[in-house]
Amino acid sequence: MKQKIFLAAILIFAGILLYQFLAARLLPYSPVIIGFHRQDYRRVQIYYQAQDISPFWSIDSLVQAVERSHSLIFRRKVEIFICTSDRQYRRYTGSAARFITTPLYGRIFISARAFRDTVKGIIHLDTYLKHELSHSLLYQNMSLLHSLRYPGWFMEGLATYSAGQMGVDGYLNPAETAAKIGEGYFAEPVDWGTVISSKGKTVTEITLENKFFFIYAEFALIISDLIQNYGKERLKELLMRSLDERDFDKLFFQIYRIDFESYIKRFRSQFD
């Protein structure tokens, strides 16, 4: 009797795990994809169910553009999933954001809301895709373990800056971002945390209506400042070495000869 109960428990657990990999939160990490049509491009695979995927006609050129801007190469085809409903999107990702990119394979998930907004002309799909492709590119070039401790501010700042997203679709432009920092709004990069950590005080206490548009723009402005004051080559070195280096702050000091905390204080002070 005990053996039957044990076997039943194993089968139930295996069934739940299989469901999670095929149709729920573990789909981003599943080696097998079912229940989707697939459209193959040279550099991308798009998984969809009933959508018109013609807005993605330029996706290969976007992949190439992101590779050039980061001086990195995708290690495998980019996989993009278009969800048919917001409920399905939440089931796969647990997120309310329009787009999300997950570690390991660097799979990009597009919510039904984002797809509707694209069709209506509310958002610029190419800009958002370049942002998510930046995440995907980094994830494909680091280990899963490293992605869980990688500084989120740097990932978001680099993606927002490289996609040219400041001033687009509600994101603050550089002047607006600088003005908000001058008013006292500031998210400490360390408080943004990692993909698995909670957000710190300076992030949670920002009360702006367009809070995340401001925060992403702030991080992009930091990337811009690093390029303007130290050059693109140092930022490139920081990116390349950070894909393997565990201690980001130590690496930052090695490259810029200033500790990250002091740099952020100096960055913020220019808007006082």
C-alpha positions in Angstrom: 0.0 0.0 0.0 2.8 2.4 0.9 4.6 1.6 -2.4 1.4 2.5 -4.3 1.0 5.8 -2.4 4.7 6.6 -3.1 4.3 5.8 -6.8 1.2 7.9 -7.0 2.9 10.8 -5.4 5.8 10.5 -7.8 3.4 10.4 -10.8 1.5 13.4 -9.5 4.7 15.4 -9.0 6.0 14.4 -12.4 2.7 15.5 -14.0 2.8 18.8 -12.2 6.4 19.3 -13.3 5.6 18.4 -16.9 2.7 20.8 -16.9 5.0 23.6 -15.6 7.6 23.0 -18.3 5.1 22.7 -21.2 2.4 25.3 -20.3 3.3 27.3 -17.2 6.1 29.1 -15.4 8.9 26.7 -16.4 8.2 27.1 -20.2 11.0 29.7 -20.4 13.4 26.9 -19.5 11.8 24.0 -21.3 13.8 22.1 -23.9 10.5 21.2 -25.6 7.9 23.6 -27.0 4.4 22.4 -27.9 1.1 24.2 -28.7 2.6 26.9 -30.8 3.1 27.6 -34.5 6.7 28.4 -35.3 8.0 30.8 -37.9 11.7 30.5 -38.7 13.9 33.4 -39.7 17.6 33.3 -40.2 18.4 34.5 -36.7 15.1 34.1 -34.9 12.3 31.6 -34.2 8.9 33.1 -33.4 6.4 31.0 -31.5 2.8 32.1 -31.9 -0.8 30.7 -32.0 -3.2 33.0 -33.9 -1.4 36.3 -34.4 -0.4 38.1 -37.6 3.4 38.1 -37.2 4.0 40.5 -40.1 5.2 43.2 -37.7 8.3 41.1 -37.2 9.5 41.2 -40.8 12.7 43.1 -39.8 13.6 41.0 -36.8 16.9 39.6 -38.3 18.2 43.2 -39.0 17.4 44.1 -35.3 19.4 41.1 -34.1 22.4 42.3 -36.2 22.0 45.8 -35.0 22.0 44.7 -31.3 25.1 42.5 -31.9 26.9 45.5 -33.4 26.0 47.8 -30.6 27.2 45.4 -27.9 30.1 43.8 -29.8 28.7 40.4 -28.9 27.2 37.5 -30.9 24.1 35.5 -30.1 25.1 31.9 -29.4 21.8 30.5 -30.7 18.7 31.6 -32.5 16.6 34.1 -30.5 13.3 32.6 -29.5 10.3 35.0 -29.2 6.9 33.9 -27.8 3.8 35.9 -28.5 1.0 35.3 -26.0 -2.6 35.2 -27.0 -3.9 36.6 -23.7 -2.6 38.5 -20.7 -3.6 35.5 -18.5 -1.5 33.2 -20.6 1.4 35.7 -20.4 1.2 35.9 -16.6 1.1 32.1 -16.5 4.3 31.8 -18.4 6.2 34.7 -16.9 4.5 35.9 -13.7 5.0 39.5 -14.9 2.7 42.4 -15.7 5.3 44.1 -17.9 4.6 44.4 -21.7 7.7 42.4 -22.5 10.1 40.2 -20.5 13.2 38.2 -21.3 14.2 35.2 -19.2 17.6 33.8 -18.3 19.3 30.7 -19.7 18.0 30.6 -23.3 17.2 34.4 -23.3 13.7 33.8 -24.5 11.6 36.9 -25.1 7.9 36.9 -24.2 5.5 39.4 -25.6 2.3 40.0 -23.8 -1.1 40.3 -25.5 -1.3 43.9 -24.4 2.0 44.7 -26.0 0.9 43.0 -29.3 -2.4 45.0 -29.2 -0.5 48.2 -28.5 1.8 47.5 -31.4 -1.1 46.9 -33.8 -2.7 50.2 -32.6 0.5 52.1 -33.1 0.7 53.0 -29.4 4.3 51.6 -29.0 7.3 51.2 -31.3 7.8 47.5 -31.5 11.4 47.7 -32.9 12.5 49.8 -30.0 11.1 47.4 -27.4 12.5 44.5 -29.3 16.0 46.0 -29.3 15.7 46.5 -25.6 14.7 42.8 -25.0 17.3 41.6 -27.5 19.9 43.3 -25.4 18.8 41.2 -22.4 18.7 38.1 -24.5 22.2 38.6 -25.9 23.6 39.0 -22.4 21.8 36.0 -21.0 23.0 33.9 -23.9 26.6 34.9 -23.1 26.5 34.1 -19.4 25.8 31.1 -17.2 22.4 30.7 -15.6 24.0 31.0 -12.1 25.7 34.3 -13.1 22.5 35.7 -14.6 20.8 35.3 -11.1 23.4 37.7 -9.5 24.0 40.0 -12.4 23.4 43.7 -11.6 19.9 44.6 -12.9 20.6 48.3 -13.2 23.4 47.7 -15.7 21.3 45.3 -17.7 18.4 47.7 -17.9 20.5 50.8 -18.4 22.4 49.2 -21.3 19.2 47.9 -22.9 17.5 51.3 -22.6 20.5 53.2 -23.9 21.4 50.9 -26.8 17.7 50.7 -27.9 17.5 54.5 -28.1 14.5 54.2 -25.8 14.9 57.5 -23.9 12.2 59.9 -25.0 10.2 57.1 -26.8 6.8 55.7 -25.8 6.7 57.4 -22.4 10.3 56.9 -21.4 11.8 60.1 -20.2 14.4 61.8 -22.4 17.8 62.8 -21.0 16.7 66.4 -20.1 13.5 65.2 -18.4 15.5 62.5 -16.5 18.1 65.0 -15.4 15.3 67.4 -14.2 13.7 64.6 -12.1 17.0 63.7 -10.5 17.5 67.4 -9.7 14.1 67.4 -8.0 15.3 64.6 -5.7 14.1 61.5 -7.5 16.8 58.9 -7.7 16.9 55.1 -7.6 20.2 53.8 -6.2 21.4 51.2 -8.7 22.2 48.8 -5.9 18.6 49.0 -4.8 17.4 47.7 -8.1 19.0 44.4 -7.2 19.1 41.3 -9.5 16.6 39.3 -11.4 15.7 37.3 -8.3 16.1 39.9 -5.6 13.5 42.3 -4.2 13.8 46.1 -4.8 15.4 48.4 -2.2 14.0 51.5 -0.5 15.0 54.1 -3.0 13.2 52.2 -5.7 10.0 51.3 -3.8 9.6 54.8 -2.4 9.6 56.6 -5.8 6.0 57.9 -6.3 6.2 59.1 -9.9 3.3 58.0 -12.1 5.8 56.9 -14.8 8.1 55.4 -12.1 9.7 52.7 -14.1 10.1 54.8 -17.3 12.0 57.2 -15.1 14.2 54.5 -13.5 15.1 52.9 -16.7 15.9 56.3 -18.2 18.0 57.1 -15.1 20.1 53.9 -15.6 20.5 54.7 -19.3 21.7 58.1 -18.4 24.4 56.5 -16.2 25.5 54.4 -19.2 25.6 57.6 -21.3 27.6 59.4 -18.6 30.1 56.6 -18.5 30.6 56.7 -22.3 30.9 60.5 -22.4 33.4 60.7 -19.5 35.4 57.5 -20.0 34.8 56.4 -23.6 33.0 53.5 -25.3 36.0 51.1 -25.0 35.9 51.1 -21.2 32.2 50.4 -21.2 32.8 47.6 -23.7 35.4 46.2 -21.4 33.1 46.4 -18.5 30.4 44.6 -20.4 32.6 41.8 -21.7 34.3 41.1 -18.4 31.1 41.4 -16.4 29.7 38.4 -18.2 32.1 36.1 -16.2 33.3 38.3 -13.3 31.3 37.7 -10.1 32.2 40.9 -8.3 30.8 43.8 -10.5 31.9 46.5 -8.1 35.5 45.2 -8.0 35.5 45.1 -11.8 34.1 48.6 -12.1 37.0 49.9 -9.9 39.6 48.0 -12.0 38.4 49.6 -15.2 37.4 53.1 -14.0 39.8 53.6 -11.1 36.9 54.9 -8.9 34.7 52.8 -6.7 31.1 52.5 -7.9 29.5 54.1 -4.9 31.8 57.2 -5.3 31.0 57.3 -9.0 27.3 57.3 -8.4 27.6 60.1 -5.8 29.6 62.1 -8.3 27.1 61.3 -11.1 24.1 62.4 -9.0 25.8 65.6 -7.7 25.9 67.1 -11.2 22.1 67.5 -11.1 22.0 69.2 -7.7 
